[in-house]
Amino acid sequence: TKTGIAEVAERCHAKWILFDEHHFRTYKDISPFLPEKFRISEHAFLYNKTINLPVPKTHYLTNVSIAMKNLKGFLKREDKPLFHQVGINEAVVELNKIIKPFNTCIARVPLIDTRIQ
């Protein structure tokens, strides 16, 4: 999807990274609430401070998706559905024990309702 984030990053001279083009850490059997095997981008661990910038929106499985679920963005693309298979709520809580952002800034925008009416 076209979000405009890449253009903003370019204007601000910020580095724009597509995680799937870089290295990942593989995790195996670390929690009964996580997939047996999954991969997290090395970029989740390379920097002194990571800032999580989620957009508040509804989600058909979790009612609302804000900061904690946003960290799924660090997962290898094909591993993301595995989190739904084991139970998205518990898996996201466990993921937040591995990836710990320095700060989370939630945009003050109207909640994006993605539920089917």
C-alpha positions in Angstrom: 0.0 0.0 0.0 1.1 3.5 -0.7 1.3 5.4 2.6 3.6 8.3 1.8 6.0 7.3 4.6 8.9 6.8 2.2 8.5 10.3 0.8 8.4 11.8 4.3 11.5 9.9 5.3 13.3 11.1 2.2 12.3 14.8 2.9 13.6 14.4 6.5 16.8 12.7 5.4 15.8 9.7 7.5 16.8 6.2 6.6 13.8 4.1 5.2 14.3 0.4 5.7 12.4 -2.5 4.2 13.0 -5.3 6.7 12.5 -8.2 4.3 15.6 -7.1 2.5 17.8 -7.6 5.5 18.8 -10.2 8.1 16.5 -11.8 10.6 17.0 -13.7 13.9 15.2 -17.0 14.2 13.4 -18.0 17.4 12.4 -21.5 18.1 10.2 -23.0 20.9 10.6 -20.0 23.3 7.0 -19.8 24.5 3.8 -21.9 24.2 2.1 -18.6 23.2 4.3 -18.1 20.2 4.7 -20.0 16.9 7.2 -22.8 17.1 9.5 -21.0 14.8 9.5 -17.4 13.6 11.9 -14.6 12.5 12.4 -11.0 13.8 14.3 -8.4 11.8 17.8 -7.6 13.1 16.7 -4.0 13.0 14.6 -4.5 16.1 17.9 -4.9 18.0 20.5 -2.8 16.2 19.7 0.6 17.6 20.0 2.2 21.0 16.5 3.5 20.8 13.6 2.3 18.7 10.4 4.5 18.6 7.1 2.7 17.8 4.8 4.9 15.7 1.4 3.0 15.4 -1.8 4.3 13.8 -4.9 3.5 15.9 -7.3 1.3 14.0 -9.8 -1.5 14.6 -8.9 -5.1 13.9 -11.3 -8.0 13.4 -9.5 -10.3 15.8 -8.3 -7.9 18.5 -11.1 -5.2 18.5 -8.4 -2.5 18.4 -4.9 -2.5 17.1 -2.5 0.1 18.5 1.1 -0.1 19.9 1.6 -3.7 20.9 0.4 -5.3 17.6 2.4 -2.7 15.6 5.6 -4.5 16.5 4.5 -7.4 14.3 6.0 -5.2 11.6 9.4 -6.5 12.6 8.4 -10.1 11.7 9.4 -11.8 8.5 6.4 -11.2 6.2 5.5 -14.9 5.8 5.7 -15.5 9.6 3.0 -12.9 10.4 0.1 -15.3 9.8 1.6 -17.8 12.3 0.8 -15.3 15.1 -2.9 -15.5 14.2 -2.8 -19.3 14.2 -1.5 -19.6 17.8 -3.7 -16.8 19.2 -2.9 -13.3 18.2 -3.6 -11.6 21.6 -1.2 -13.9 23.6 1.4 -14.0 20.8 1.6 -10.2 20.6 2.1 -9.9 24.4 5.0 -12.4 24.1 6.4 -10.5 21.2 6.5 -7.4 23.3 8.7 -9.2 25.8 11.3 -9.6 23.0 11.0 -6.3 21.2 11.0 -3.4 23.6 10.7 0.1 22.0 12.3 3.0 23.8 9.1 5.0 23.3 5.7 4.7 21.6 4.0 7.7 20.1 0.4 7.2 19.0 -0.9 9.5 16.3 -3.7 11.7 17.5 -5.9 10.9 14.5 -9.5 9.5 14.4 -9.6 5.8 14.9 -9.6 4.0 11.5 -12.5 1.6 11.6 -11.7 -1.4 9.4 -14.6 -3.6 10.6 -17.1 -4.7 8.0 -20.4 -3.0 8.8 
